[in-house]
């Protein structure tokens, strides 16, 4: 249940595009066709699914203060956290190069349609953001980091797929001239972000909401008893 909650939360509530507006460059540029959006979205899922767990291991065993204690007690005071960005980006760039080679080998048409935006996944802030959020959330195990990475990738994939499908449809609509292109795309993105905000209460509430009315009832009963006692005392006097 814990993994399912983390998975759903990373897709719908902490969506990289609609909650944090990360990865907007590729999101806006490669969302003109559904086929292209699917290819880039799949690449983002793969990169996040690999890099977030790898960066979790780097953070746990190398970067954190005292993480090098496994090398010996004399390394317990070492703090390499200043290398976080360098190592995280190096891991991401390595995985992106692997994806680029695979896509170019097995799907040259998709490779040509993605163009410069495929290698630019290496500097996509959604990819780096996934690793930094993982570090901030301080996951206990690598499996938590993997679930978060996959969920974040799927969330970004759903975002670019949805906007690509809408942009293909509105191409034949009578959009006002000043809003054509990126204008209407920004408006649609904002509306979808508002829609995704409705998922914010999906995994919250429950027990706390049930307990609060009971506490209120107890307080009311106590207050009623106090009023009754004070009234009886006044009448006796």
SETI-46583 format. One line per field, with one value per residue (C-alpha): residue in one letter; x, y, z; chain; residue number from 1. Coordinates in nm, 4 decimals, padded with zeros to 6 digits. Example, Ala and Ser with C-alpha at 12.3 -4.5 7.8 and 13.67 -1.06 7.14 Angstrom:
<nodes>
residuo (a,s)
x (01.2300,01.3670)
y (-00.4500,-00.1060)
z (00.7800,00.7140)
cadena (A,A)
num (1,2)
</nodes>
This chain:
<nodes>
residuo (x,x,x,x,x,x,x,x,x,x,x,x,x,x,x,x,x,x,x,x,x,x,x,x,x,x,x,x,x,x,x,x,x,x,x,x,x,x,x,x,x,x,x,x,x,x,x,x,x,x,x,x,x,x,x,x,x,x,x,x,x,x,x,x,x,x,x,x,x,x,x,x,x,x,x,x,x,x,x,x,x,x,x,x,x,x,x,x,x,x,x,x,x,x,x,x,x,x,x,x,x,x,x,x,x,x,x,x,x,x,x,x,x,x,x,x,x,x,x,x,x,x,x,x,x,x,x,x,x,x,x,x,x,x,x,x,x,x,x,x,x,x,x,x,x,x,x,x,x,x,x,x,x,x,x,x,x,x,x,x,x,x,x,x,x,x,x,x,x,x,x,x,x,x,x,x,x,x,x,x,x,x,x,x,x,x,x,x,x,x,x,x,x,x,x,x,x,x,x,x,x,x,x,x,x,x,x,x,x,x,x,x,x,x,x,x,x,x,x,x,x,x,x,x,x,x,x,x,x,x,x,x,x,x,x,x,x)
x (00.0000,00.2869,00.4398,00.1028,00.0403,00.3856,00.3341,-00.0047,00.1102,00.4135,00.1880,-00.1120,-00.0337,00.3392,00.3243,00.6479,00.4658,00.1397,00.2612,00.6171,00.6206,00.9489,01.0569,00.8478,01.0916,01.0535,00.6904,00.6035,00.8322,00.7701,00.3959,00.2732,00.2196,00.1057,00.3554,00.6496,00.5172,00.4862,00.8476,00.9894,00.7644,00.8831,01.2440,01.1790,01.0205,01.3240,01.5753,01.3919,01.3423,01.7178,01.8720,01.6656,01.7662,02.1271,02.1436,01.9859,02.2808,02.5263,02.3627,02.3440,02.6925,02.9025,02.7495,02.5883,02.7823,02.9320,02.8238,03.1820,03.1929,03.1688,03.5279,03.6458,03.5975,03.8513,03.6124,03.3138,03.3637,03.3859,03.1070,03.0929,02.7504,02.9061,02.9473,02.5735,02.4909,02.8005,02.7461,02.3698,02.4065,02.6844,02.4556,02.1697,02.3898,02.5174,02.1649,02.0511,02.3386,02.2293,01.8703,01.9892,02.1943,01.9043,01.6477,01.8791,01.9438,01.5866,01.3730,01.5544,01.2281,01.1558,01.5178,01.4879,01.1510,01.2755,01.5808,01.7836,01.5337,01.6403,01.9971,01.8548,01.6885,02.0253,01.9575,01.5815,01.5021,01.2315,01.4986,01.7293,01.4297,01.3343,01.6739,01.6751,01.3229,01.4285,01.7158,01.4865,01.2255,01.4968,01.3565,01.4492,01.5178,01.6142,01.2773,01.1028,01.3330,01.2616,00.8843,00.9101,01.1236,00.8863,00.5814,00.7365,00.8222,00.4694,00.3305,00.5426,00.4459,00.0733,00.1170,00.2902,00.0568,-00.2521,-00.1334,-00.0215,-00.3642,-00.5362,-00.3036,-00.3747,-00.7469,-00.7386,-00.5301,-00.8609,-01.0447,-01.1135,-00.8606,-00.8228,-00.5145,-00.3269,-00.3602,-00.2505,00.0591,00.2125,-00.0564,-00.3384,-00.0917,-00.0067,-00.3770,-00.4505,-00.1567,-00.2868,-00.6360,-00.4992,-00.2843,-00.5984,-00.7639,-00.4742,-00.4999,-00.8248,-00.6186,-00.4557,-00.7067,-00.7182,-00.4718,-00.5395,-00.8233,-00.9775,-00.8941,-00.8119,-01.1404,-01.3301,-01.1582,-01.2173,-01.6005,-01.5738,-01.3460,-01.5893,-01.8759,-01.6850,-01.6087,-01.9748,-02.0870,-01.8410,-01.9534,-02.3203,-02.2468,-02.0655,-02.3557,-02.6070,-02.4050,-02.3654,-02.7409,-02.8262,-02.5927,-02.7505,-03.1046,-03.0061,-02.8600)
y (00.0000,00.2345,00.1843,00.2269,00.5525,00.6832,00.5752,00.7463,01.0558,01.0999,01.0719,01.2852,01.5030,01.5775,01.5821,01.7253,01.9430,02.0432,02.0714,02.2028,02.3106,02.1284,02.0124,02.2775,02.3307,01.9786,01.9693,02.2682,02.1961,01.8241,01.8152,01.9000,01.5328,01.2431,01.0015,01.2267,01.2935,00.9202,00.8607,01.1387,01.0462,00.6847,00.8050,01.0260,00.7334,00.5164,00.7834,00.8661,00.4989,00.4378,00.7623,00.8146,00.4771,00.5211,00.8690,00.7303,00.4939,00.7745,00.9944,00.7203,00.5735,00.8658,01.2123,01.2400,01.3499,01.0359,00.8230,00.7011,00.5274,00.1944,00.2566,00.2809,00.4823,00.7412,00.8482,00.9097,01.2881,01.3305,01.5307,01.5211,01.6802,01.9641,01.7119,01.6367,01.8287,01.7101,01.3410,01.3543,01.5239,01.2833,00.9878,01.1471,01.2316,00.8725,00.7297,00.9839,00.8847,00.5235,00.6146,00.8207,00.5303,00.2857,00.5191,00.6008,00.2295,00.0966,00.3994,00.6455,00.8239,00.8954,00.9992,01.2524,01.3832,01.4384,01.6200,01.8162,01.7535,01.3914,01.4742,01.7730,01.5281,01.5386,01.8993,01.8552,02.0016,01.7374,01.4650,01.6443,01.7485,01.3834,01.3074,01.6227,01.5578,01.2010,01.3392,01.5861,01.3221,01.0987,00.7642,00.4689,00.2134,00.2028,00.0472,00.3637,00.5694,00.3414,00.3657,00.7437,00.7657,00.5502,00.7368,01.0761,00.9610,00.8351,01.1635,01.3608,01.1167,01.1653,01.5428,01.5634,01.3004,01.4920,01.8283,01.6685,01.5100,01.8416,02.0376,01.7982,01.8589,02.2377,02.2646,02.2549,02.4784,02.8481,02.9731,03.3550,03.4664,03.6174,03.2887,03.0486,02.8412,02.8732,03.1091,02.8559,02.5859,02.7811,02.8348,02.4633,02.3734,02.6019,02.4534,02.0989,02.1981,02.3209,01.9897,01.7913,01.9958,01.8105,01.4959,01.6709,01.5276,01.1829,01.0228,01.2447,01.2846,00.9624,00.8916,01.2475,01.3763,01.1031,01.1728,01.5467,01.5330,01.2860,01.5253,01.8088,01.5994,01.5192,01.8873,01.9760,01.7135,01.8431,02.1998,02.0992,01.9251,02.2325,02.4605,02.2269,02.2116,02.5886,02.6301,02.3913,02.5746,02.9081,02.7740,02.6327,02.9657)
z (00.0000,00.0774,-00.2668,-00.4395,-00.2547,-00.3475,-00.7094,-00.7462,-00.5633,-00.7901,-01.0982,-01.0085,-00.7054,-00.7446,-01.1241,-01.2667,-01.5207,-01.3547,-00.9943,-01.0402,-01.4085,-01.4719,-01.8164,-01.9909,-02.2786,-02.4183,-02.3091,-02.5270,-02.8217,-02.8780,-02.8083,-03.1575,-03.2522,-03.0368,-03.1932,-03.1112,-02.7606,-02.6937,-02.8002,-02.5842,-02.2926,-02.3035,-02.3083,-02.0031,-01.8148,-01.8887,-01.7863,-01.4617,-01.3760,-01.4049,-01.2817,-00.9647,-00.8077,-00.9228,-00.7747,-00.4571,-00.4232,-00.4953,-00.2343,00.0298,-00.0052,-00.1347,-00.1118,00.2316,00.5337,00.6844,00.3866,00.3306,00.6669,00.4829,00.3689,00.7282,01.0481,00.9344,00.6519,00.8819,00.8841,00.5062,00.3379,-00.0430,-00.0793,-00.2819,-00.5653,-00.5796,-00.8961,-01.0826,-01.0107,-01.0624,-01.4010,-01.5009,-01.4283,-01.6211,-01.9201,-01.9352,-01.9413,-02.2014,-02.4287,-02.3961,-02.4863,-02.7828,-02.9202,-02.8814,-03.0425,-03.3330,-03.3893,-03.3747,-03.4716,-03.6996,-03.7860,-03.4190,-03.3683,-03.6521,-03.5329,-03.1776,-03.3085,-03.0571,-02.7771,-02.7293,-02.6181,-02.4287,-02.1880,-02.0127,-01.9106,-01.8698,-01.5289,-01.4742,-01.4827,-01.2421,-01.0345,-00.9856,-00.8307,-00.6175,-00.4897,-00.4120,-00.2066,-00.0329,00.0546,00.2094,00.0967,00.3144,00.0404,-00.3254,-00.4075,-00.2873,-00.5098,-00.8077,-00.7594,-00.7299,-01.0460,-01.2510,-01.1217,-01.1968,-01.5494,-01.6103,-01.4788,-01.7250,-02.0012,-01.9323,-01.9315,-02.2699,-02.4193,-02.3065,-02.4403,-02.7695,-02.8214,-02.7481,-02.9768,-03.2617,-03.2163,-03.1788,-03.4945,-03.6811,-03.4342,-03.4686,-03.2135,-03.1951,-03.3866,-03.0870,-02.8950,-03.1665,-03.0954,-02.7513,-02.6236,-02.6253,-02.5124,-02.1972,-02.1264,-02.1704,-01.9476,-01.6746,-01.6991,-01.6798,-01.3814,-01.2048,-01.2912,-01.1465,-00.8253,-00.7585,-00.6956,-00.3985,-00.1522,-00.3096,-00.0657,00.2364,00.4847,00.6103,00.9735,01.0785,00.9367,01.1207,01.4519,01.4553,01.4773,01.7720,01.9583,01.8934,02.0251,02.3458,02.3983,02.3454,02.5980,02.8579,02.7957,02.8328,03.1632,03.2963,03.1989,03.3639,03.6866,03.6990,03.6388,03.9235,04.1605,04.0685,04.1304,04.4703,04.5726)
cadena (A,A,A,A,A,A,A,A,A,A,A,A,A,A,A,A,A,A,A,A,A,A,A,A,A,A,A,A,A,A,A,A,A,A,A,A,A,A,A,A,A,A,A,A,A,A,A,A,A,A,A,A,A,A,A,A,A,A,A,A,A,A,A,A,A,A,A,A,A,A,A,A,A,A,A,A,A,A,A,A,A,A,A,A,A,A,A,A,A,A,A,A,A,A,A,A,A,A,A,A,A,A,A,A,A,A,A,A,A,A,A,A,A,A,A,A,A,A,A,A,A,A,A,A,A,A,A,A,A,A,A,A,A,A,A,A,A,A,A,A,A,A,A,A,A,A,A,A,A,A,A,A,A,A,A,A,A,A,A,A,A,A,A,A,A,A,A,A,A,A,A,A,A,A,A,A,A,A,A,A,A,A,A,A,A,A,A,A,A,A,A,A,A,A,A,A,A,A,A,A,A,A,A,A,A,A,A,A,A,A,A,A,A,A,A,A,A,A,A,A,A,A,A,A,A,A,A,A,A,A,A,A,A,A,A,A,A)
num (1,2,3,4,5,6,7,8,9,10,11,12,13,14,15,16,17,18,19,20,21,22,23,24,25,26,27,28,29,30,31,32,33,34,35,36,37,38,39,40,41,42,43,44,45,46,47,48,49,50,51,52,53,54,55,56,57,58,59,60,61,62,63,64,65,66,67,68,69,70,71,72,73,74,75,76,77,78,79,80,81,82,83,84,85,86,87,88,89,90,91,92,93,94,95,96,97,98,99,100,101,102,103,104,105,106,107,108,109,110,111,112,113,114,115,116,117,118,119,120,121,122,123,124,125,126,127,128,129,130,131,132,133,134,135,136,137,138,139,140,141,142,143,144,145,146,147,148,149,150,151,152,153,154,155,156,157,158,159,160,161,162,163,164,165,166,167,168,169,170,171,172,173,174,175,176,177,178,179,180,181,182,183,184,185,186,187,188,189,190,191,192,193,194,195,196,197,198,199,200,201,202,203,204,205,206,207,208,209,210,211,212,213,214,215,216,217,218,219,220,221,222,223,224,225,226,227,228,229,230,231,232,233,234,235,236,237)
</nodes>
